[in-house]
Amino acid sequence: MANILIRPGWHVPEHLVTPEKAFLKRREFLRQMGFTGAGLAAAHTAFAQADAKSPVKDAAAVKTSKVYPAPRHPEFSAKWPLTSERVAGTYNNFYEFTTDKEEVHRLTGKFVTEPWPVKIGGFVEKPMTVDAKELVEMFGLEERVYRFRCVEAWAMVVPWTGFPLAKLIEKVAPKSDAKFVRFETAFRPEQMPGVARLRGYPWPYTEGLRMDEALHPLTMVVTGLYGKPLPRQNGAPLRLIVPWKYGYKSIKSIVKMDFVVKQPNTLWETLAPNEYPFESNVNPALPHPRWSQASERIIDTGERVRTLPFNGYGDYVAKLYAKKG
């Protein structure tokens, strides 16, 4: 077998490749990520002002689907080559339907996504049950281009549409005791044929984040993809994106969020804690017990590239994991 070239960053056509020296300079990297001036700190201000700039003005706009495509947020408008929309929509992990990635999209036709009530509770001052469409009305939408890295060592770059999870957290006003957020996926065996085949799994699918991870401005509630409403196979109508973590942390088809005191149990950690720990940050230096994480395959081109620490978002999130003492 011929040797596979591992390039020193996210693959782009050769004429668009940024010189490695420039890539390694923090300031250049920030500029190319779209962060300028005060950098990430400015993003917090931008998010706080997002309601005023939102293209969603009233429920009528939602009902007529005029919220898609949403404007791309300038802080997240990196010029990476996007993964093919067709490939991103036909290569999916969603075990509730099947373990075959290329068959998921064919098995989601009976999955009902409207109405979609989401129950939010636990240690919060303002618990609520709200429909996914109402969340769009509350917070508006924006588009962000993110890298997405699966724990299975494949990757893509896609434009997600949604809003910062921090906005929703602020709305429900967590109590001081809340240290984690627990998320739960829909459990509908009559619509999800994969559930019956995986009887030993601790359904429903659950995931969790520390509160500081959930509040981070990169963490996003997603309702759309490629300028359109989110496809069922990609987690419609409501999913999470945490771009510096392996993909299974970005839970799909969310029906419940609970703010809790103790670290919640999650499906994959329950099944194999040595393979899928709670933190699960992208780390090329820490191999999975059954494969290396040093490189990844781009799903539409098949090329292999080097994996970046925190999936390339280390400048923004590494401080969350800095040891204190």
Backbone torsions as a table, in degrees:
resi	resn	phi	psi	omega
1	MET	NA	135.5	-179.1
2	ALA	-68.6	148.7	177.4
3	ASN	-65.3	140.4	179.2
4	ILE	-96.6	129.0	179.8
5	LEU	-73.0	127.2	175.5
6	ILE	-105.6	109.8	-179.2
7	ARG	-81.3	155.1	-172.3
8	PRO	-82.0	25.2	178.5
9	GLY	-177.9	-171.8	179.1
10	TRP	-65.8	127.6	-173.0
11	HIS	-67.4	132.9	169.4
12	VAL	-136.1	164.7	175.7
13	PRO	-53.1	146.9	-170.4
14	GLU	-54.9	-37.9	-177.3
15	HIS	-72.7	-11.9	179.0
16	LEU	-103.9	-1.0	-175.8
17	VAL	-68.6	128.1	174.8
18	THR	-74.1	137.4	177.4
19	PRO	-53.3	140.1	-176.1
20	GLU	-58.6	-38.4	-179.2
21	LYS	-61.4	-39.6	179.3
22	ALA	-68.9	-38.2	179.8
23	PHE	-61.1	-37.2	-176.3
24	LEU	-78.8	-11.3	176.8
25	LYS	-83.9	125.5	-175.9
26	ARG	-54.1	-44.0	-175.4
27	ARG	-64.9	-41.6	178.5
28	GLU	-65.8	-40.3	-179.4
29	PHE	-62.6	-43.0	178.3
30	LEU	-61.7	-41.6	-179.2
31	ARG	-61.7	-43.9	-177.3
32	GLN	-71.6	-24.5	175.2
33	MET	-76.4	-10.4	179.7
34	GLY	98.5	1.4	179.2
35	PHE	-93.2	118.7	-179.5
36	THR	-127.7	169.8	177.4
37	GLY	62.7	-120.1	-178.0
38	ALA	-77.9	1.8	172.7
39	GLY	69.0	-140.0	-174.3
40	LEU	-60.9	-32.4	179.4
41	ALA	-57.9	-35.0	179.3
42	ALA	-66.5	-28.4	179.8
43	ALA	-63.4	-36.8	178.3
44	HIS	-59.2	-42.7	178.9
45	THR	-65.4	-41.7	-179.9
46	ALA	-61.0	-41.3	-179.2
47	PHE	-65.8	-38.3	-179.2
48	ALA	-64.6	-27.2	-179.0
49	GLN	-96.3	1.6	-170.1
50	ALA	-63.6	-34.4	-178.7
51	ASP	-58.2	-39.9	-177.7
52	ALA	-68.5	-26.7	-177.2
53	LYS	-97.1	-4.3	-173.2
54	SER	-61.5	140.5	175.5
55	PRO	-74.3	-11.6	-179.8
56	VAL	-88.9	112.3	-177.1
57	LYS	-102.3	-29.0	-179.5
58	ASP	-160.1	175.6	-177.0
59	ALA	-63.0	-29.2	-179.4
60	ALA	-60.6	-37.3	179.0
61	ALA	-63.4	-37.7	178.7
62	VAL	-66.7	-46.7	-175.5
63	LYS	-62.9	-28.3	179.8
64	THR	-94.8	9.1	176.1
65	SER	59.3	27.9	-179.6
66	LYS	-83.4	2.6	178.9
67	VAL	-80.2	-9.8	177.5
68	TYR	-115.4	135.3	-4.6
69	PRO	-75.8	145.4	176.6
70	ALA	-85.9	155.8	178.9
71	PRO	-65.2	142.4	178.7
72	ARG	-77.9	129.0	179.2
73	HIS	-67.3	127.6	-176.9
74	PRO	-61.7	-23.9	179.1
75	GLU	-74.8	-13.7	-177.2
76	PHE	-132.3	54.8	-177.0
77	SER	-123.9	41.9	179.8
78	ALA	-60.7	149.0	-173.8
79	LYS	-94.3	37.4	175.6
80	TRP	-70.1	149.1	175.0
81	PRO	-68.2	129.4	-178.0
82	LEU	-76.8	147.7	171.7
83	THR	-67.2	145.5	177.5
84	SER	-53.7	130.4	178.8
85	GLU	-59.6	-39.2	-179.7
86	ARG	-62.0	-44.6	-178.6
87	VAL	-68.0	-44.2	-179.6
88	ALA	-62.5	-24.6	-179.9
89	GLY	-94.1	-3.0	-178.0
90	THR	-128.6	13.2	177.6
91	TYR	-136.3	91.5	-168.3
92	ASN	-138.7	142.6	169.5
93	ASN	-94.4	118.2	175.7
94	PHE	-157.3	83.2	-170.3
95	TYR	-63.2	-21.0	176.9
96	GLU	-62.3	-20.3	177.7
97	PHE	-103.9	-47.4	178.0
98	THR	-172.4	158.7	175.1
99	THR	-87.9	-4.1	178.7
100	ASP	-88.6	108.4	-175.4
101	LYS	-57.0	-36.3	-175.3
102	GLU	-84.0	-1.4	178.6
103	GLU	-108.7	-12.8	-175.6
104	VAL	-53.6	-48.3	-174.4
105	HIS	-63.4	-21.3	179.9
106	ARG	-83.5	-11.4	-173.7
107	LEU	-111.8	7.2	-175.7
108	THR	-101.4	4.1	-174.7
109	GLY	-60.2	-30.8	-178.6
110	LYS	-91.3	1.0	-177.2
111	PHE	-77.8	114.9	-175.3
112	VAL	-86.4	123.1	-177.0
113	THR	-116.3	4.6	174.8
114	GLU	-139.7	130.6	-5.7
115	PRO	-70.5	167.4	-177.2
116	TRP	-140.8	81.6	178.1
117	PRO	-72.5	137.9	176.8
118	VAL	-119.0	123.4	-179.1
119	LYS	-95.5	124.6	-178.0
120	ILE	-122.7	120.7	-175.5
121	GLY	-157.7	-149.1	-174.9
122	GLY	89.1	-141.4	-177.6
123	PHE	-82.2	72.8	177.9
124	VAL	-134.4	155.1	178.2
125	GLU	-80.1	-27.9	-173.4
126	LYS	-130.5	69.9	177.7
127	PRO	-61.5	153.3	-179.6
128	MET	-156.0	157.1	166.4
129	THR	-119.7	122.7	-170.9
130	VAL	-139.9	143.4	177.2
131	ASP	-76.1	149.2	-179.1
132	ALA	-54.8	-38.7	179.9
133	LYS	-66.6	-33.2	178.1
134	GLU	-66.1	-33.4	177.8
135	LEU	-63.5	-36.5	176.5
136	VAL	-63.4	-41.8	178.6
137	GLU	-63.7	-37.6	-177.6
138	MET	-68.1	-43.1	-166.8
139	PHE	-116.2	-10.9	-177.0
140	GLY	71.5	177.5	-175.9
141	LEU	-132.4	152.9	172.3
142	GLU	-144.8	160.3	178.4
143	GLU	-107.6	140.1	176.4
144	ARG	-136.2	137.2	173.8
145	VAL	-89.5	121.1	179.4
146	TYR	-126.9	149.7	164.8
147	ARG	-77.6	146.1	178.1
148	PHE	-131.2	124.0	-174.7
149	ARG	-122.9	115.5	177.1
150	CYS	-80.2	148.9	177.4
151	VAL	-63.1	-20.3	179.9
152	GLU	-80.8	8.6	175.2
153	ALA	73.6	33.7	166.7
154	TRP	-121.8	160.3	-170.9
155	ALA	-150.6	162.8	175.6
156	MET	-153.6	168.3	175.3
157	VAL	-127.5	118.5	-173.9
158	VAL	-139.0	155.4	176.0
159	PRO	-92.5	108.9	178.1
160	TRP	-90.4	148.7	173.2
161	THR	-116.0	132.2	-179.9
162	GLY	175.4	-146.8	-180.0
163	PHE	-149.9	158.0	179.9
164	PRO	-63.8	133.9	177.1
165	LEU	-58.3	-29.6	-179.4
166	ALA	-56.5	-31.6	178.9
167	LYS	-64.3	-42.6	179.7
168	LEU	-68.5	-40.3	178.7
169	ILE	-60.8	-43.1	178.3
170	GLU	-61.2	-36.6	-177.4
171	LYS	-64.2	-40.4	-176.1
172	VAL	-89.2	-9.1	172.9
173	ALA	55.9	75.7	178.5
174	PRO	-59.6	146.3	174.6
175	LYS	-78.1	163.5	-176.4
176	SER	-63.6	-23.2	179.7
177	ASP	-73.0	-19.6	-176.5
178	ALA	-72.1	117.3	-178.7
179	LYS	-114.1	-17.2	-177.5
180	PHE	-139.8	159.7	171.7
181	VAL	-118.8	128.0	178.2
182	ARG	-104.8	132.3	-179.1
183	PHE	-116.0	148.0	-178.8
184	GLU	-135.3	136.2	178.6
185	THR	-89.0	155.5	175.3
186	ALA	-57.1	144.6	176.9
187	PHE	-126.4	98.6	-176.5
188	ARG	-133.9	81.7	-177.0
189	PRO	-54.3	-31.8	-178.8
190	GLU	-70.2	-18.6	179.0
191	GLN	-111.2	-12.0	-174.8
192	MET	-120.3	91.9	-173.2
193	PRO	-65.3	-20.8	-178.5
194	GLY	-71.7	-23.4	-177.7
195	VAL	-60.3	-42.8	-177.8
196	ALA	-66.7	-28.6	-178.7
197	ARG	-80.9	-17.2	-178.2
198	LEU	-120.5	62.0	-173.9
199	ARG	-67.0	-23.1	-178.3
200	GLY	-81.7	-2.8	-178.9
201	TYR	-81.6	144.5	-179.3
202	PRO	-80.7	66.7	179.2
203	TRP	-65.7	152.3	0.3
204	PRO	-76.1	163.0	177.9
205	TYR	-63.3	131.6	178.9
206	THR	-131.6	151.4	174.9
207	GLU	-144.9	174.5	-179.4
208	GLY	-159.8	158.3	176.8
209	LEU	-136.5	151.0	166.4
210	ARG	-66.0	157.8	-178.2
211	MET	-62.4	-39.5	-179.5
212	ASP	-67.7	-30.6	176.0
213	GLU	-70.1	-42.0	179.8
214	ALA	-64.7	-34.2	-178.7
215	LEU	-83.0	-10.9	-177.0
216	HIS	-62.6	139.0	-176.1
217	PRO	-63.8	-15.1	175.9
218	LEU	-78.3	-24.0	-176.8
219	THR	-72.3	128.8	-167.6
220	MET	-132.3	136.5	167.8
221	VAL	-88.0	125.6	-172.0
222	VAL	-111.4	134.1	175.9
223	THR	-123.9	-5.6	-176.8
224	GLY	-149.8	167.3	-178.1
225	LEU	-152.3	134.6	-178.8
226	TYR	54.4	40.5	175.9
227	GLY	72.8	16.4	-178.9
228	LYS	-135.3	164.1	174.5
229	PRO	-56.0	148.2	-175.9
230	LEU	-61.8	127.6	176.6
231	PRO	-67.3	154.2	-179.4
232	ARG	-58.0	-43.3	-177.0
233	GLN	-66.9	-19.2	178.4
234	ASN	-96.5	4.3	174.3
235	GLY	111.4	22.1	-179.3
236	ALA	-57.4	152.7	-5.4
237	PRO	-92.8	-0.3	-171.8
238	LEU	-148.7	121.8	178.1
239	ARG	-139.2	177.6	179.0
240	LEU	-112.5	149.6	169.6
241	ILE	-130.7	122.4	176.3
242	VAL	-123.9	88.5	-162.6
243	PRO	-66.0	-17.2	179.9
244	TRP	-92.5	-0.4	179.2
245	LYS	-110.9	160.9	176.4
246	TYR	-61.6	150.8	-167.8
247	GLY	-56.9	-29.9	-176.7
248	TYR	-68.1	-14.7	174.7
249	LYS	-73.9	-19.5	-179.3
250	SER	-89.6	76.1	-170.3
251	ILE	-60.1	143.8	-177.6
252	LYS	-98.9	160.9	169.5
253	SER	43.6	60.4	-174.1
254	ILE	-74.6	131.7	175.7
255	VAL	-117.9	-11.7	-175.5
256	LYS	-151.7	139.3	172.6
257	MET	-132.1	127.3	177.9
258	ASP	-123.9	133.8	175.1
259	PHE	-93.4	119.6	-168.8
260	VAL	-127.8	164.8	-177.9
261	VAL	-85.2	-43.6	-175.7
262	LYS	-102.2	155.1	178.8
263	GLN	-57.5	123.6	-176.1
264	PRO	-77.2	153.4	171.6
265	ASN	-71.5	143.3	177.0
266	THR	-124.1	156.2	-173.2
267	LEU	-59.8	-52.7	-174.2
268	TRP	-70.8	-35.3	177.4
269	GLU	-67.3	-34.7	177.1
270	THR	-64.7	-40.9	-179.0
271	LEU	-72.2	-41.8	-174.1
272	ALA	-151.9	78.2	-175.4
273	PRO	-62.2	-26.4	178.6
274	ASN	-76.7	-16.0	-179.8
275	GLU	-105.1	-29.3	-174.1
276	TYR	-133.8	70.2	-178.6
277	PRO	-67.8	164.0	-175.4
278	PHE	-58.6	-43.3	-174.8
279	GLU	-67.0	-57.9	173.3
280	SER	53.0	43.2	171.8
281	ASN	-75.4	144.8	178.4
282	VAL	-63.6	122.4	-175.0
283	ASN	-143.1	103.2	-178.6
284	PRO	-64.9	-20.5	-177.9
285	ALA	-84.9	-11.1	-178.7
286	LEU	-113.0	100.8	-178.1
287	PRO	-69.7	149.0	167.5
288	HIS	-66.8	149.4	-179.7
289	PRO	-55.3	-20.7	-176.8
290	ARG	-116.1	-1.0	176.8
291	TRP	-164.3	162.8	178.1
292	SER	-77.4	149.9	173.1
293	GLN	-110.6	11.7	-175.8
294	ALA	-69.6	-24.2	178.8
295	SER	-140.9	169.9	-178.1
296	GLU	-144.6	157.4	-179.8
297	ARG	-102.6	128.2	175.4
298	ILE	-77.3	123.0	-165.0
299	ILE	-67.8	-26.5	-178.0
300	ASP	-95.6	-19.7	179.2
301	THR	-106.1	-20.8	-178.8
302	GLY	79.8	-4.7	-179.1
303	GLU	-74.6	155.4	177.9
304	ARG	-108.1	136.9	179.4
305	VAL	-132.1	162.3	178.7
306	ARG	-70.5	139.5	174.5
307	THR	-78.2	136.4	178.8
308	LEU	-98.3	142.0	176.3
309	PRO	-54.7	137.4	-177.4
310	PHE	55.2	26.9	178.1
311	ASN	60.4	25.5	179.6
312	GLY	94.2	-0.6	-177.1
313	TYR	-106.1	20.4	-176.4
314	GLY	-60.1	-34.2	-180.0
315	ASP	-62.2	-21.1	-175.3
316	TYR	-104.0	-24.8	-172.9
317	VAL	-123.2	-13.0	-176.0
318	ALA	-57.5	-32.7	-178.3
319	LYS	-64.8	-21.3	177.5
320	LEU	-65.7	-21.8	-173.7
321	TYR	-116.3	9.9	178.2
322	ALA	-67.2	133.7	-179.3
323	LYS	-70.7	137.3	178.7
324	LYS	-106.4	146.0	178.5
325	GLY	148.7	NA	NA
